[in-house]
Amino acid sequence: MKYDIYGVGNALVDIQAQVSDELLAATGFDKGIMTLIDDDQQQKIINGLSGLNLNRCAGGSAANTIVGAADFGGKAAYVGKVAADETGEFFLKDMRNMGVTIDVTPSTEGQTGTCAVLISEDAQRTMLTNLGVSATLTEADIDEDELKQAKYVYVEGYLLTGDSTKAAAYKAIELAKKNNVKVAFTASDPFLVNMIRDEIRSLIEGPVDLFFCNEEEAKSLTGKDDPVECAAEIHRYAENVAITLGPNGSIIMDGGETIAIEGVAVDAIDTTGAGDMYAGGLLYGVTNGLSWKEAGQLASHAAARIVSQLGARMEQRFTADEIQQLLA
């Protein structure tokens, strides 16, 4: 196969900053969740970060996961919409520099989407997202010839919030099924699960082969309190399930078996991209000959490395020797 993973998501440039609780409170936005904001609100937020140390990288949930898989040496492609502006050029260059295949025609109107990631003193991240032209992704942007050469299509749940992007997500899923490509889907955010719970459940009960979520999302979806029971309930429909439990590790379901993955103890600085990197590590593992348990262990270490640094990109990649040692 040409690719391990073909990702579909909102193409955003992340602008990350460590902020005080006072500065975060002054924004008026809820802590620890993602909020959609307009152009003026985003500009005001960014202006308010003046003087702070900012980190910029190509982002968005699926993009982070795709880059994570590429970091391990995986073969990955990505589709998302950017504008013909400096921010869009940065996004494309950053993704390609990470080894990701991305061939999209930039929009001549509008601006590239951005996400201000405000990291508070307790390592929680509050994401303020201006979708920009990422919200104009359409079915026509999904390239069947490229998609069918992947082992997995990876779709982020955030796409389901817009008519155009939802159509693109469903088109990717449809083409995956047509071409015997497995479908991986991430719940993306607790607010999204609460908003469109029934739609996400229908995807799990239908085309999704591998479902990613965190503990809060799993509980919201199933109405159960115990993570193992949540995983088992979702596994009644989805072939594979991966539920992250923060510092307590994760639970993977495969073939009716519950696979407990231990967490990796680190001092958390920034939780941005932890779930995305976990998904990247797991997808890399299962598409490159690792067992589900081994892939889960790799994913757990990858997520731990991300939260111990600032930003959603690994400052230090895992070497082949490191991977062998942690799986020994």
LOLUM-418577 format. One record per residue (C-alpha): residue number from 1; residue in one letter; x, y, z. Coordinates in steps of 0.5 Angstrom, whole numbers. Layout:
LOLUM-418577
{i = NUM&aa = A&xx = X&yy = Y&zz = Z} $
...
END
This chain:
LOLUM-418577
{i = 1&aa = M&xx = 0&yy = 0&zz = 0} $
{i = 2&aa = K&xx = 2&yy = 7&zz = -1} $
{i = 3&aa = Y&xx = 0&yy = 10&zz = 5} $
{i = 4&aa = D&xx = -1&yy = 7&zz = 12} $
{i = 5&aa = I&xx = -6&yy = 13&zz = 14} $
{i = 6&aa = Y&xx = -10&yy = 18&zz = 10} $
{i = 7&aa = G&xx = -13&yy = 23&zz = 14} $
{i = 8&aa = V&xx = -19&yy = 28&zz = 13} $
{i = 9&aa = G&xx = -20&yy = 34&zz = 18} $
{i = 10&aa = N&xx = -20&yy = 41&zz = 19} $
{i = 11&aa = A&xx = -13&yy = 45&zz = 17} $
{i = 12&aa = L&xx = -11&yy = 49&zz = 22} $
{i = 13&aa = V&xx = -5&yy = 53&zz = 24} $
{i = 14&aa = D&xx = -4&yy = 52&zz = 32} $
{i = 15&aa = I&xx = -2&yy = 58&zz = 36} $
{i = 16&aa = Q&xx = 0&yy = 56&zz = 43} $
{i = 17&aa = A&xx = 2&yy = 60&zz = 49} $
{i = 18&aa = Q&xx = 3&yy = 59&zz = 56} $
{i = 19&aa = V&xx = -2&yy = 63&zz = 60} $
{i = 20&aa = S&xx = -4&yy = 65&zz = 67} $
{i = 21&aa = D&xx = -10&yy = 63&zz = 70} $
{i = 22&aa = E&xx = -12&yy = 71&zz = 70} $
{i = 23&aa = L&xx = -11&yy = 72&zz = 63} $
{i = 24&aa = L&xx = -15&yy = 66&zz = 61} $
{i = 25&aa = A&xx = -21&yy = 68&zz = 66} $
{i = 26&aa = A&xx = -20&yy = 75&zz = 62} $
{i = 27&aa = T&xx = -22&yy = 72&zz = 56} $
{i = 28&aa = G&xx = -29&yy = 70&zz = 58} $
{i = 29&aa = F&xx = -28&yy = 63&zz = 55} $
{i = 30&aa = D&xx = -29&yy = 56&zz = 59} $
{i = 31&aa = K&xx = -23&yy = 53&zz = 61} $
{i = 32&aa = G&xx = -21&yy = 46&zz = 58} $
{i = 33&aa = I&xx = -25&yy = 46&zz = 52} $
{i = 34&aa = M&xx = -25&yy = 48&zz = 45} $
{i = 35&aa = T&xx = -30&yy = 54&zz = 43} $
{i = 36&aa = L&xx = -31&yy = 56&zz = 36} $
{i = 37&aa = I&xx = -30&yy = 64&zz = 35} $
{i = 38&aa = D&xx = -30&yy = 69&zz = 29} $
{i = 39&aa = D&xx = -25&yy = 73&zz = 26} $
{i = 40&aa = D&xx = -25&yy = 79&zz = 30} $
{i = 41&aa = Q&xx = -25&yy = 75&zz = 37} $
{i = 42&aa = Q&xx = -19&yy = 71&zz = 34} $
{i = 43&aa = Q&xx = -15&yy = 77&zz = 33} $
{i = 44&aa = K&xx = -17&yy = 80&zz = 39} $
{i = 45&aa = I&xx = -15&yy = 74&zz = 43} $
{i = 46&aa = I&xx = -8&yy = 73&zz = 39} $
{i = 47&aa = N&xx = -7&yy = 81&zz = 40} $
{i = 48&aa = G&xx = -8&yy = 79&zz = 48} $
{i = 49&aa = L&xx = -2&yy = 74&zz = 47} $
{i = 50&aa = S&xx = 3&yy = 80&zz = 45} $
{i = 51&aa = G&xx = 9&yy = 79&zz = 49} $
{i = 52&aa = L&xx = 9&yy = 72&zz = 51} $
{i = 53&aa = N&xx = 13&yy = 66&zz = 48} $
{i = 54&aa = L&xx = 8&yy = 63&zz = 42} $
{i = 55&aa = N&xx = 9&yy = 57&zz = 38} $
{i = 56&aa = R&xx = 6&yy = 56&zz = 31} $
{i = 57&aa = C&xx = 5&yy = 49&zz = 28} $
{i = 58&aa = A&xx = 0&yy = 46&zz = 23} $
{i = 59&aa = G&xx = -5&yy = 43&zz = 27} $
{i = 60&aa = G&xx = -12&yy = 41&zz = 27} $
{i = 61&aa = S&xx = -14&yy = 34&zz = 31} $
{i = 62&aa = A&xx = -13&yy = 29&zz = 25} $
{i = 63&aa = A&xx = -7&yy = 33&zz = 22} $
{i = 64&aa = N&xx = -4&yy = 32&zz = 29} $
{i = 65&aa = T&xx = -5&yy = 25&zz = 29} $
{i = 66&aa = I&xx = -2&yy = 24&zz = 22} $
{i = 67&aa = V&xx = 4&yy = 28&zz = 23} $
{i = 68&aa = G&xx = 5&yy = 23&zz = 30} $
{i = 69&aa = A&xx = 4&yy = 17&zz = 25} $
{i = 70&aa = A&xx = 9&yy = 20&zz = 20} $
{i = 71&aa = D&xx = 14&yy = 22&zz = 26} $
{i = 72&aa = F&xx = 15&yy = 14&zz = 27} $
{i = 73&aa = G&xx = 16&yy = 13&zz = 20} $
{i = 74&aa = G&xx = 9&yy = 12&zz = 18} $
{i = 75&aa = K&xx = 7&yy = 13&zz = 11} $
{i = 76&aa = A&xx = 1&yy = 18&zz = 11} $
{i = 77&aa = A&xx = -3&yy = 23&zz = 7} $
{i = 78&aa = Y&xx = -8&yy = 29&zz = 9} $
{i = 79&aa = V&xx = -13&yy = 33&zz = 6} $
{i = 80&aa = G&xx = -16&yy = 39&zz = 9} $
{i = 81&aa = K&xx = -17&yy = 46&zz = 6} $
{i = 82&aa = V&xx = -13&yy = 52&zz = 7} $
{i = 83&aa = A&xx = -13&yy = 59&zz = 4} $
{i = 84&aa = A&xx = -8&yy = 62&zz = -1} $
{i = 85&aa = D&xx = -5&yy = 66&zz = 5} $
{i = 86&aa = E&xx = 2&yy = 66&zz = 9} $
{i = 87&aa = T&xx = -2&yy = 62&zz = 14} $
{i = 88&aa = G&xx = -4&yy = 57&zz = 9} $
{i = 89&aa = E&xx = 3&yy = 57&zz = 6} $
{i = 90&aa = F&xx = 6&yy = 55&zz = 13} $
{i = 91&aa = F&xx = 1&yy = 50&zz = 14} $
{i = 92&aa = L&xx = 3&yy = 46&zz = 7} $
{i = 93&aa = K&xx = 10&yy = 47&zz = 8} $
{i = 94&aa = D&xx = 10&yy = 45&zz = 15} $
{i = 95&aa = M&xx = 6&yy = 38&zz = 14} $
{i = 96&aa = R&xx = 11&yy = 37&zz = 8} $
{i = 97&aa = N&xx = 17&yy = 38&zz = 12} $
{i = 98&aa = M&xx = 14&yy = 32&zz = 17} $
{i = 99&aa = G&xx = 14&yy = 28&zz = 11} $
{i = 100&aa = V&xx = 6&yy = 28&zz = 10} $
{i = 101&aa = T&xx = 3&yy = 28&zz = 3} $
{i = 102&aa = I&xx = -1&yy = 34&zz = 2} $
{i = 103&aa = D&xx = -4&yy = 36&zz = -5} $
{i = 104&aa = V&xx = -9&yy = 41&zz = -4} $
{i = 105&aa = T&xx = -11&yy = 47&zz = -8} $
{i = 106&aa = P&xx = -11&yy = 53&zz = -4} $
{i = 107&aa = S&xx = -18&yy = 57&zz = -3} $
{i = 108&aa = T&xx = -17&yy = 64&zz = -7} $
{i = 109&aa = E&xx = -22&yy = 67&zz = -2} $
{i = 110&aa = G&xx = -22&yy = 68&zz = 6} $
{i = 111&aa = Q&xx = -17&yy = 66&zz = 11} $
{i = 112&aa = T&xx = -13&yy = 60&zz = 13} $
{i = 113&aa = G&xx = -16&yy = 57&zz = 20} $
{i = 114&aa = T&xx = -13&yy = 58&zz = 26} $
{i = 115&aa = C&xx = -13&yy = 55&zz = 33} $
{i = 116&aa = A&xx = -11&yy = 59&zz = 39} $
{i = 117&aa = V&xx = -9&yy = 54&zz = 44} $
{i = 118&aa = L&xx = -8&yy = 57&zz = 51} $
{i = 119&aa = I&xx = -4&yy = 53&zz = 56} $
{i = 120&aa = S&xx = -6&yy = 54&zz = 63} $
{i = 121&aa = E&xx = -2&yy = 53&zz = 69} $
{i = 122&aa = D&xx = -5&yy = 46&zz = 71} $
{i = 123&aa = A&xx = -3&yy = 44&zz = 64} $
{i = 124&aa = Q&xx = -10&yy = 44&zz = 61} $
{i = 125&aa = R&xx = -11&yy = 47&zz = 54} $
{i = 126&aa = T&xx = -17&yy = 52&zz = 52} $
{i = 127&aa = M&xx = -17&yy = 52&zz = 45} $
{i = 128&aa = L&xx = -21&yy = 58&zz = 41} $
{i = 129&aa = T&xx = -22&yy = 56&zz = 34} $
{i = 130&aa = N&xx = -23&yy = 60&zz = 28} $
{i = 131&aa = L&xx = -24&yy = 55&zz = 22} $
{i = 132&aa = G&xx = -23&yy = 60&zz = 17} $
{i = 133&aa = V&xx = -23&yy = 56&zz = 10} $
{i = 134&aa = S&xx = -22&yy = 50&zz = 13} $
{i = 135&aa = A&xx = -30&yy = 50&zz = 14} $
{i = 136&aa = T&xx = -30&yy = 50&zz = 6} $
{i = 137&aa = L&xx = -27&yy = 43&zz = 5} $
{i = 138&aa = T&xx = -32&yy = 39&zz = 0} $
{i = 139&aa = E&xx = -33&yy = 32&zz = -2} $
{i = 140&aa = A&xx = -30&yy = 34&zz = -9} $
{i = 141&aa = D&xx = -23&yy = 35&zz = -4} $
{i = 142&aa = I&xx = -23&yy = 27&zz = -3} $
{i = 143&aa = D&xx = -19&yy = 24&zz = -8} $
{i = 144&aa = E&xx = -21&yy = 17&zz = -9} $
{i = 145&aa = D&xx = -15&yy = 15&zz = -12} $
{i = 146&aa = E&xx = -10&yy = 17&zz = -6} $
{i = 147&aa = L&xx = -15&yy = 14&zz = -1} $
{i = 148&aa = K&xx = -16&yy = 7&zz = -4} $
{i = 149&aa = Q&xx = -8&yy = 6&zz = -3} $
{i = 150&aa = A&xx = -9&yy = 7&zz = 5} $
{i = 151&aa = K&xx = -10&yy = 2&zz = 10} $
{i = 152&aa = Y&xx = -14&yy = 6&zz = 14} $
{i = 153&aa = V&xx = -18&yy = 13&zz = 13} $
{i = 154&aa = Y&xx = -18&yy = 17&zz = 19} $
{i = 155&aa = V&xx = -23&yy = 22&zz = 20} $
{i = 156&aa = E&xx = -24&yy = 27&zz = 26} $
{i = 157&aa = G&xx = -31&yy = 28&zz = 29} $
{i = 158&aa = Y&xx = -30&yy = 36&zz = 29} $
{i = 159&aa = L&xx = -32&yy = 35&zz = 21} $
{i = 160&aa = L&xx = -39&yy = 33&zz = 23} $
{i = 161&aa = T&xx = -40&yy = 41&zz = 26} $
{i = 162&aa = G&xx = -41&yy = 44&zz = 19} $
{i = 163&aa = D&xx = -45&yy = 41&zz = 13} $
{i = 164&aa = S&xx = -40&yy = 42&zz = 7} $
{i = 165&aa = T&xx = -34&yy = 38&zz = 12} $
{i = 166&aa = K&xx = -39&yy = 33&zz = 14} $
{i = 167&aa = A&xx = -41&yy = 31&zz = 7} $
{i = 168&aa = A&xx = -33&yy = 31&zz = 6} $
{i = 169&aa = A&xx = -32&yy = 26&zz = 12} $
{i = 170&aa = Y&xx = -38&yy = 22&zz = 10} $
{i = 171&aa = K&xx = -35&yy = 22&zz = 3} $
{i = 172&aa = A&xx = -29&yy = 19&zz = 5} $
{i = 173&aa = I&xx = -32&yy = 14&zz = 9} $
{i = 174&aa = E&xx = -36&yy = 12&zz = 3} $
{i = 175&aa = L&xx = -30&yy = 11&zz = -1} $
{i = 176&aa = A&xx = -26&yy = 7&zz = 4} $
{i = 177&aa = K&xx = -32&yy = 2&zz = 5} $
{i = 178&aa = K&xx = -32&yy = 2&zz = -3} $
{i = 179&aa = N&xx = -25&yy = 0&zz = -3} $
{i = 180&aa = N&xx = -24&yy = -4&zz = 3} $
{i = 181&aa = V&xx = -20&yy = 1&zz = 7} $
{i = 182&aa = K&xx = -21&yy = 1&zz = 14} $
{i = 183&aa = V&xx = -24&yy = 7&zz = 18} $
{i = 184&aa = A&xx = -22&yy = 10&zz = 24} $
{i = 185&aa = F&xx = -26&yy = 16&zz = 27} $
{i = 186&aa = T&xx = -24&yy = 20&zz = 33} $
{i = 187&aa = A&xx = -30&yy = 23&zz = 38} $
{i = 188&aa = S&xx = -25&yy = 29&zz = 38} $
{i = 189&aa = D&xx = -28&yy = 33&zz = 44} $
{i = 190&aa = P&xx = -33&yy = 32&zz = 50} $
{i = 191&aa = F&xx = -38&yy = 38&zz = 47} $
{i = 192&aa = L&xx = -38&yy = 35&zz = 40} $
{i = 193&aa = V&xx = -41&yy = 28&zz = 43} $
{i = 194&aa = N&xx = -46&yy = 32&zz = 48} $
{i = 195&aa = M&xx = -48&yy = 35&zz = 42} $
{i = 196&aa = I&xx = -49&yy = 30&zz = 36} $
{i = 197&aa = R&xx = -49&yy = 23&zz = 41} $
{i = 198&aa = D&xx = -54&yy = 20&zz = 36} $
{i = 199&aa = E&xx = -50&yy = 21&zz = 30} $
{i = 200&aa = I&xx = -43&yy = 19&zz = 33} $
{i = 201&aa = R&xx = -47&yy = 12&zz = 36} $
{i = 202&aa = S&xx = -50&yy = 11&zz = 29} $
{i = 203&aa = L&xx = -43&yy = 11&zz = 26} $
{i = 204&aa = I&xx = -40&yy = 7&zz = 31} $
{i = 205&aa = E&xx = -46&yy = 2&zz = 30} $
{i = 206&aa = G&xx = -44&yy = 3&zz = 22} $
{i = 207&aa = P&xx = -38&yy = 4&zz = 18} $
{i = 208&aa = V&xx = -33&yy = 5&zz = 24} $
{i = 209&aa = D&xx = -28&yy = 0&zz = 25} $
{i = 210&aa = L&xx = -23&yy = 3&zz = 30} $
{i = 211&aa = F&xx = -26&yy = 8&zz = 35} $
{i = 212&aa = F&xx = -22&yy = 13&zz = 39} $
{i = 213&aa = C&xx = -25&yy = 17&zz = 45} $
{i = 214&aa = N&xx = -23&yy = 19&zz = 52} $
{i = 215&aa = E&xx = -26&yy = 17&zz = 58} $
{i = 216&aa = E&xx = -31&yy = 23&zz = 59} $
{i = 217&aa = E&xx = -33&yy = 22&zz = 51} $
{i = 218&aa = A&xx = -34&yy = 14&zz = 53} $
{i = 219&aa = K&xx = -38&yy = 15&zz = 59} $
{i = 220&aa = S&xx = -43&yy = 20&zz = 55} $
{i = 221&aa = L&xx = -44&yy = 16&zz = 49} $
{i = 222&aa = T&xx = -46&yy = 10&zz = 53} $
{i = 223&aa = G&xx = -49&yy = 12&zz = 59} $
{i = 224&aa = K&xx = -44&yy = 8&zz = 63} $
{i = 225&aa = D&xx = -39&yy = 10&zz = 69} $
{i = 226&aa = D&xx = -34&yy = 4&zz = 69} $
{i = 227&aa = P&xx = -29&yy = 5&zz = 63} $
{i = 228&aa = V&xx = -28&yy = -2&zz = 62} $
{i = 229&aa = E&xx = -36&yy = -3&zz = 61} $
{i = 230&aa = C&xx = -36&yy = 3&zz = 56} $
{i = 231&aa = A&xx = -31&yy = 0&zz = 52} $
{i = 232&aa = A&xx = -35&yy = -7&zz = 52} $
{i = 233&aa = E&xx = -41&yy = -3&zz = 50} $
{i = 234&aa = I&xx = -38&yy = 1&zz = 44} $
{i = 235&aa = H&xx = -34&yy = -6&zz = 42} $
{i = 236&aa = R&xx = -41&yy = -9&zz = 41} $
{i = 237&aa = Y&xx = -41&yy = -5&zz = 34} $
{i = 238&aa = A&xx = -34&yy = -3&zz = 33} $
{i = 239&aa = E&xx = -29&yy = -8&zz = 31} $
{i = 240&aa = N&xx = -23&yy = -4&zz = 35} $
{i = 241&aa = V&xx = -24&yy = 1&zz = 41} $
{i = 242&aa = A&xx = -19&yy = 5&zz = 44} $
{i = 243&aa = I&xx = -21&yy = 9&zz = 50} $
{i = 244&aa = T&xx = -15&yy = 14&zz = 53} $
{i = 245&aa = L&xx = -16&yy = 15&zz = 61} $
{i = 246&aa = G&xx = -11&yy = 20&zz = 62} $
{i = 247&aa = P&xx = -5&yy = 19&zz = 67} $
{i = 248&aa = N&xx = -8&yy = 12&zz = 68} $
{i = 249&aa = G&xx = -7&yy = 9&zz = 61} $
{i = 250&aa = S&xx = -12&yy = 7&zz = 56} $
{i = 251&aa = I&xx = -16&yy = 1&zz = 54} $
{i = 252&aa = I&xx = -16&yy = -3&zz = 48} $
{i = 253&aa = M&xx = -21&yy = -8&zz = 45} $
{i = 254&aa = D&xx = -20&yy = -13&zz = 40} $
{i = 255&aa = G&xx = -23&yy = -19&zz = 38} $
{i = 256&aa = G&xx = -27&yy = -19&zz = 45} $
{i = 257&aa = E&xx = -21&yy = -18&zz = 49} $
{i = 258&aa = T&xx = -20&yy = -12&zz = 54} $
{i = 259&aa = I&xx = -13&yy = -10&zz = 53} $
{i = 260&aa = A&xx = -11&yy = -5&zz = 59} $
{i = 261&aa = I&xx = -5&yy = -1&zz = 57} $
{i = 262&aa = E&xx = -1&yy = 2&zz = 63} $
{i = 263&aa = G&xx = 0&yy = 10&zz = 63} $
{i = 264&aa = V&xx = 7&yy = 13&zz = 63} $
{i = 265&aa = A&xx = 9&yy = 17&zz = 69} $
{i = 266&aa = V&xx = 11&yy = 24&zz = 67} $
{i = 267&aa = D&xx = 11&yy = 31&zz = 69} $
{i = 268&aa = A&xx = 5&yy = 34&zz = 65} $
{i = 269&aa = I&xx = 7&yy = 41&zz = 62} $
{i = 270&aa = D&xx = 1&yy = 42&zz = 56} $
{i = 271&aa = T&xx = -4&yy = 37&zz = 55} $
{i = 272&aa = T&xx = -5&yy = 39&zz = 47} $
{i = 273&aa = G&xx = -5&yy = 34&zz = 42} $
{i = 274&aa = A&xx = -4&yy = 28&zz = 47} $
{i = 275&aa = G&xx = -10&yy = 24&zz = 45} $
{i = 276&aa = D&xx = -8&yy = 26&zz = 37} $
{i = 277&aa = M&xx = -1&yy = 23&zz = 39} $
{i = 278&aa = Y&xx = -4&yy = 17&zz = 42} $
{i = 279&aa = A&xx = -8&yy = 16&zz = 36} $
{i = 280&aa = G&xx = -2&yy = 17&zz = 31} $
{i = 281&aa = G&xx = 2&yy = 12&zz = 35} $
{i = 282&aa = L&xx = -3&yy = 7&zz = 35} $
{i = 283&aa = L&xx = -5&yy = 7&zz = 28} $
{i = 284&aa = Y&xx = 3&yy = 7&zz = 26} $
{i = 285&aa = G&xx = 3&yy = 1&zz = 30} $
{i = 286&aa = V&xx = -2&yy = -3&zz = 28} $
{i = 287&aa = T&xx = -1&yy = -1&zz = 20} $
{i = 288&aa = N&xx = 7&yy = -3&zz = 21} $
{i = 289&aa = G&xx = 6&yy = -10&zz = 24} $
{i = 290&aa = L&xx = 5&yy = -9&zz = 32} $
{i = 291&aa = S&xx = 0&yy = -13&zz = 36} $
{i = 292&aa = W&xx = -5&yy = -8&zz = 39} $
{i = 293&aa = K&xx = -2&yy = -9&zz = 46} $
{i = 294&aa = E&xx = 5&yy = -7&zz = 43} $
{i = 295&aa = A&xx = 1&yy = -1&zz = 39} $
{i = 296&aa = G&xx = -2&yy = 1&zz = 45} $
{i = 297&aa = Q&xx = 4&yy = 1&zz = 49} $
{i = 298&aa = L&xx = 8&yy = 6&zz = 44} $
{i = 299&aa = A&xx = 2&yy = 10&zz = 43} $
{i = 300&aa = S&xx = 2&yy = 11&zz = 51} $
{i = 301&aa = H&xx = 9&yy = 13&zz = 51} $
{i = 302&aa = A&xx = 8&yy = 18&zz = 45} $
{i = 303&aa = A&xx = 2&yy = 21&zz = 49} $
{i = 304&aa = A&xx = 7&yy = 22&zz = 55} $
{i = 305&aa = R&xx = 12&yy = 25&zz = 51} $
{i = 306&aa = I&xx = 8&yy = 30&zz = 48} $
{i = 307&aa = V&xx = 5&yy = 32&zz = 55} $
{i = 308&aa = S&xx = 12&yy = 33&zz = 58} $
{i = 309&aa = Q&xx = 13&yy = 39&zz = 53} $
{i = 310&aa = L&xx = 10&yy = 45&zz = 50} $
{i = 311&aa = G&xx = 6&yy = 44&zz = 43} $
{i = 312&aa = A&xx = 3&yy = 38&zz = 39} $
{i = 313&aa = R&xx = 10&yy = 36&zz = 36} $
{i = 314&aa = M&xx = 15&yy = 31&zz = 39} $
{i = 315&aa = E&xx = 21&yy = 35&zz = 40} $
{i = 316&aa = Q&xx = 25&yy = 29&zz = 40} $
{i = 317&aa = R&xx = 23&yy = 23&zz = 36} $
{i = 318&aa = F&xx = 23&yy = 16&zz = 38} $
{i = 319&aa = T&xx = 29&yy = 12&zz = 35} $
{i = 320&aa = A&xx = 28&yy = 5&zz = 33} $
{i = 321&aa = D&xx = 32&yy = 3&zz = 38} $
{i = 322&aa = E&xx = 28&yy = 6&zz = 43} $
{i = 323&aa = I&xx = 22&yy = 3&zz = 40} $
{i = 324&aa = Q&xx = 25&yy = -4&zz = 41} $
{i = 325&aa = Q&xx = 27&yy = -3&zz = 48} $
{i = 326&aa = L&xx = 20&yy = 0&zz = 50} $
{i = 327&aa = L&xx = 16&yy = -6&zz = 47} $
{i = 328&aa = A&xx = 21&yy = -11&zz = 50} $
END
